[in-house]
Amino acid sequence: MKFSVNVAIQMLALVAQGLNATMELLPGRGRFWAMVGLSAVQGVAAVLAHFANPDGTPAQAPYIKR
């Protein structure tokens, strides 16, 4: 996963988490499950980014900054 894609996913999820916490768009149970779902998306994106270089190549390959 490219660094820019990871940053975009994390920032959008962060904004969504903030909106979920501050605005009452969903009922209580819906807010909880929205939080769980967004946290899962952020976790999966972080794990995928952990195993990739910033340019999207696998982490096992040497990263050459260009």
Residue pairs with C-beta under 8 A, 6 or more apart in sequence:
1 45
1 48
1 49
1 52
1 56
2 52
2 54
2 55
2 56
3 49
3 54
3 55
5 56
6 45
6 46
6 48
6 49
9 41
9 42
9 45
10 42
10 45
10 46
13 38
13 41
13 42
13 45
14 42
16 34
16 38
17 35
17 38
17 39
19 25
20 26
20 31
20 34
20 35
20 38
21 31
21 35
24 31
26 34
50 59
51 58
51 59
52 58
52 59
53 59
53 61
53 63
54 63
55 63
55 66
57 63
